[in-house]
Amino acid sequence: MTGCNELKKGDVITCEDCGLELTVTKACDCSTGEGSCSAEGFSCCGDEMKKK
């Protein structure tokens, strides 16, 4: 899973089912498990969103 701590400004993650795309405009500076960041990463339509 792609966690927010792995994403950098300009990265895009997408849902392979519905096509939703999210673009990172500001990188996260949290470590995994801190704040709202989690090792589960981002999901949409019940599946993991993939980094483009």
N, C-alpha and C positions, 0 to 999 in steps of 0.2 A: 504494500500500500504506500502511496505517496503521502507523507506527512507534511504539514505546513513548514516544518523546519528544514525540509529538503527543497522547497520552492524558492526561487529567486525572482526578483522583479523582471517582468516580461514573460515569465513562464506561463503556459496555458495548460489547463487540465480539461479533459473532455469526457462526456458520457457517451459510450459507444452505442447505447440504446436510443436515446432521444436527441443526441447531438448538442446538448447544453455544453457551453464552453465558459470557463472562468479564467480570467487573466489576472495575474498577480500584479498589483500596482505598488505594493509596499511589502518587502520581505519580512517574515516573522523572525524575531530575535529570541523566541522562547526555546527551551529545550523540550524534547519529547516528554509528555506527561505533565508539563507545566501550564497553568492557565487553562485555556480551552483547547490547547493542542493535544493530540493523542496519537498513538501508534496506529490507530485504525484508519487514519487519513480521511479522505473525502469520498462520499458515496452518492449515487443518484440512481433512481430506478432499481434500487436494491443491489447494485453492483458498484465495485470500485471505479472511481474516475481515474483515467490514465493520463499521464503527462504526454503532451503532444511533441 
